[in-house]
Amino acid sequence: MRDWLLGIFYLFLAALGLLVALDALVLATIDPYSYEDMSRGGICERSGDVAPECAMPPEDPNKVLDALLACDMGFFKILQEEKAAFRRAEIQPVPHNLFDPEEPRVTFVRFREPVEAYGLHLTGYLQQTDATGASWGFHATEEPAEVARAIEARRPGKEKFSEYGDSRRRIENSPGRTVVISPPGGRPLPGTSLYCQRAGETGAVEELPDGFDLFLSQGLATNFLRRLEAFVASAGKTLSDLAR
């Protein structure tokens, strides 16, 4: 009986995957902005400077790093406002067991080319929630000491990193909120990581926004379809875990 149910579920996933692929091709033909520059500058160029966005200043990734160092949920509002500064990116949610609330929820984002902020070269973004809390931040090509110096030079008298274990550096904003610089190694994205870490039970940490809402996705498929693809991948992992 169990094998029969698993077979039906696998068939459902295969059909859903085929539907996703076909819908991606169809919707790409009716989405005129699949590969357009969606920054305020790009919108103004196409509209002849009459779009409402033209009254706003260009997107600034420096504002996003300012918000990251505050290590609070206001960061996500700023990132959504300035996301076009990072251009279209590859957004990759990591499949997880849909029925296991303690399994980490991880999303990482690869930028097509480095984005400069604070004089650093950001190559990607990663966010994670798990049973211990949540973390989010960027990866940069520079070494940890260079990242710390760039931030301290940009915000003199405000930020001062202290060193602790394994060449990492940190600033404690308040109990349970820490900005960490960590050396490369063992993560989906290469380079030095600069991230906000908030400790506490998952339920005590606000729900993190979906990565698809924080960045402009690249490729033919719409964000809806990429969300659906991510769900199918997680459903497949859930089924695999149940079948063990």
C-alpha positions as CSV (number, residue, x, y, z in Angstrom):
1,M,0.0,0.0,0.0
2,R,2.8,2.4,0.9
3,D,4.7,1.7,-2.3
4,W,1.5,2.4,-4.3
5,L,1.0,5.7,-2.6
6,L,4.6,6.7,-3.1
7,G,4.2,5.8,-6.8
8,I,1.2,8.1,-7.2
9,F,3.1,10.9,-5.4
10,Y,6.1,10.5,-7.6
11,L,3.9,10.7,-10.7
12,F,2.2,13.8,-9.3
13,L,5.6,15.5,-8.8
14,A,6.7,14.5,-12.4
15,A,3.6,16.0,-13.9
16,L,3.9,19.1,-11.8
17,G,7.5,19.5,-12.9
18,L,6.6,19.2,-16.5
19,L,3.8,21.8,-16.0
20,V,6.3,24.2,-14.5
21,A,8.7,23.8,-17.4
22,L,5.9,24.4,-20.0
23,D,4.4,27.3,-18.1
24,A,7.9,28.9,-17.9
25,L,8.2,28.9,-21.6
26,V,4.7,30.2,-22.2
27,L,4.9,33.0,-19.6
28,A,8.4,34.0,-20.8
29,T,6.9,34.9,-24.2
30,I,4.4,37.3,-22.6
31,D,6.7,38.8,-20.0
32,P,8.4,41.7,-21.8
33,Y,10.7,42.4,-18.9
34,S,12.4,39.0,-18.5
35,Y,15.8,40.4,-19.3
36,E,15.1,44.2,-19.0
37,D,17.1,46.4,-16.6
38,M,14.6,46.9,-13.8
39,S,16.6,49.5,-12.0
40,R,15.1,53.0,-11.7
41,G,17.6,54.2,-14.3
42,G,16.5,51.4,-16.7
43,I,12.8,52.2,-16.2
44,C,13.4,55.9,-16.8
45,E,15.4,55.2,-19.9
46,R,12.6,53.1,-21.4
47,S,9.8,55.5,-20.3
48,G,11.5,58.7,-21.4
49,D,11.9,59.9,-17.8
50,V,8.2,60.1,-17.2
51,A,7.8,57.0,-14.9
52,P,7.1,57.7,-11.2
53,E,10.4,56.0,-10.3
54,C,12.3,58.8,-12.1
55,A,11.6,61.2,-9.2
56,M,13.5,58.8,-6.9
57,P,17.3,58.7,-6.5
58,P,19.2,55.7,-8.0
59,E,19.3,52.5,-6.0
60,D,22.3,52.4,-3.5
61,P,23.7,49.1,-2.2
62,N,25.5,51.2,0.5
63,K,22.1,51.8,2.1
64,V,21.6,48.0,2.3
65,L,24.9,47.5,4.2
66,D,24.0,50.4,6.5
67,A,20.8,48.5,7.3
68,L,22.6,45.2,7.7
69,L,24.8,46.6,10.4
70,A,21.7,47.7,12.4
71,C,20.9,43.9,12.6
72,D,17.1,44.3,12.8
73,M,14.2,43.4,10.6
74,G,14.2,46.9,9.0
75,F,17.0,45.5,6.8
76,F,14.6,43.6,4.6
77,K,12.5,46.7,3.8
78,I,15.6,48.6,2.7
79,L,16.8,45.6,0.6
80,Q,13.4,45.4,-1.2
81,E,13.6,49.1,-2.0
82,E,17.2,48.9,-3.3
83,K,17.1,45.4,-4.9
84,A,17.6,46.6,-8.4
85,A,21.1,47.8,-7.4
86,F,22.0,44.1,-7.3
87,R,20.6,43.5,-10.8
88,R,19.0,40.2,-11.7
89,A,20.4,37.3,-9.6
90,E,20.2,33.6,-9.3
91,I,18.0,32.8,-6.3
92,Q,18.3,29.3,-4.9
93,P,16.2,28.1,-2.0
94,V,17.7,24.9,-0.5
95,P,15.1,22.0,-0.5
96,H,13.9,21.1,3.0
97,N,11.5,18.7,4.7
98,L,8.1,20.4,4.6
99,F,7.0,18.6,7.8
100,D,10.1,19.2,9.9
101,P,10.0,22.6,11.5
102,E,13.5,22.2,12.9
103,E,15.2,21.6,9.6
104,P,17.0,24.8,8.5
105,R,15.4,27.0,5.8
106,V,18.2,28.3,3.6
107,T,18.2,30.6,0.6
108,F,21.3,31.8,-1.2
109,V,21.6,34.2,-4.1
110,R,24.4,34.5,-6.6
111,F,25.0,37.8,-8.2
112,R,25.8,37.8,-11.9
113,E,28.8,40.1,-11.2
114,P,30.1,41.6,-8.0
115,V,28.2,44.6,-6.6
116,E,30.3,47.3,-5.0
117,A,29.3,48.7,-1.6
118,Y,31.5,50.3,1.1
119,G,34.4,49.6,-1.4
120,L,33.7,45.9,-1.0
121,H,32.8,43.5,-3.8
122,L,29.7,41.6,-2.9
123,T,29.2,38.3,-4.7
124,G,26.0,36.9,-3.1
125,Y,23.5,36.8,-0.3
126,L,22.5,34.1,2.1
127,Q,19.8,33.8,4.8
128,Q,18.9,31.0,7.1
129,T,16.5,30.2,9.9
130,D,16.8,27.2,12.2
131,A,16.1,26.1,15.8
132,T,18.7,28.5,17.2
133,G,17.5,31.7,15.4
134,A,18.2,33.4,12.1
135,S,21.0,34.9,10.1
136,W,21.3,36.9,6.9
137,G,24.0,38.8,5.0
138,F,26.4,39.0,2.1
139,H,29.6,37.4,0.8
140,A,32.5,39.5,-0.4
141,T,35.7,38.8,-2.3
142,E,37.8,40.6,0.3
143,E,39.6,39.0,3.2
144,P,37.9,39.3,6.7
145,A,40.4,42.0,7.9
146,E,39.7,44.0,4.7
147,V,35.9,43.8,5.3
148,A,36.3,45.0,8.9
149,R,38.5,47.9,7.9
150,A,36.1,49.0,5.1
151,I,33.2,49.1,7.6
152,E,35.1,50.8,10.3
153,A,36.4,53.4,7.8
154,R,32.9,54.0,6.5
155,R,31.4,54.4,10.0
156,P,34.2,55.8,12.2
157,G,33.3,55.9,15.9
158,K,30.2,53.7,15.3
159,E,31.5,50.3,14.4
160,K,34.5,48.5,15.9
161,F,34.9,44.8,15.4
162,S,36.5,42.5,18.1
163,E,38.2,39.3,17.1
164,Y,37.2,35.9,18.4
165,G,37.9,32.3,17.5
166,D,38.9,31.1,14.0
167,S,39.7,34.6,12.7
168,R,36.1,35.8,13.0
169,R,35.1,39.3,14.0
170,R,31.9,40.6,15.6
171,I,30.0,43.5,16.9
172,E,27.3,43.0,19.5
173,N,24.5,45.4,18.8
174,S,22.5,44.2,21.7
175,P,21.9,40.9,23.5
176,G,21.1,38.2,21.0
177,R,22.0,40.4,18.0
178,T,25.5,40.2,16.5
179,V,27.1,41.3,13.3
180,V,29.8,38.7,12.3
181,I,32.6,38.6,9.8
182,S,33.5,35.0,9.0
183,P,36.4,33.7,6.8
184,P,35.7,31.6,3.7
185,G,34.9,27.9,3.9
186,G,32.2,25.3,3.8
187,R,29.3,27.4,2.6
188,P,27.3,27.6,-0.7
189,L,28.8,30.9,-1.6
190,P,32.6,31.6,-1.8
191,G,34.4,34.4,0.0
192,T,34.2,36.2,3.3
193,S,30.7,36.4,4.9
194,L,29.3,39.5,6.6
195,Y,26.0,38.7,8.3
196,C,23.6,39.6,11.1
197,Q,23.0,36.8,13.6
198,R,19.9,36.8,15.8
199,A,19.8,34.2,18.5
200,G,16.6,32.7,20.0
201,E,14.0,30.1,19.3
202,T,12.7,30.1,15.7
203,G,9.3,31.1,17.0
204,A,10.8,34.2,18.7
205,V,12.4,35.4,15.4
206,E,10.2,37.1,12.9
207,E,9.5,35.3,9.7
208,L,12.1,36.2,7.1
209,P,10.8,37.4,3.8
210,D,11.0,35.1,0.8
211,G,14.2,35.5,-1.1
212,F,12.2,35.9,-4.3
213,D,10.7,39.1,-2.9
214,L,14.2,40.5,-2.0
215,F,15.9,40.2,-5.4
216,L,15.1,40.3,-9.1
217,S,15.4,36.8,-10.4
218,Q,17.2,35.9,-13.6
219,G,16.1,33.6,-16.4
220,L,12.9,33.0,-18.3
221,A,10.6,31.9,-15.5
222,T,8.7,34.3,-13.3
223,N,9.1,34.4,-9.6
224,F,5.9,32.5,-9.2
225,L,7.2,29.6,-11.2
226,R,10.5,29.6,-9.4
227,R,8.6,29.4,-6.1
228,L,6.7,26.5,-7.5
229,E,9.9,24.8,-8.6
230,A,11.3,25.3,-5.0
231,F,8.2,23.8,-3.5
232,V,8.4,20.7,-5.8
233,A,12.0,20.2,-4.8
234,S,11.1,20.4,-1.1
235,A,8.2,18.0,-1.6
236,G,10.6,15.6,-3.3
237,K,12.9,15.8,-0.3
238,T,10.0,15.3,2.1
239,L,8.9,12.2,0.2
240,S,12.5,10.9,0.2
241,D,12.7,11.3,4.0
242,L,9.4,9.6,4.6
243,A,10.4,6.7,2.4
244,R,13.5,5.9,4.5
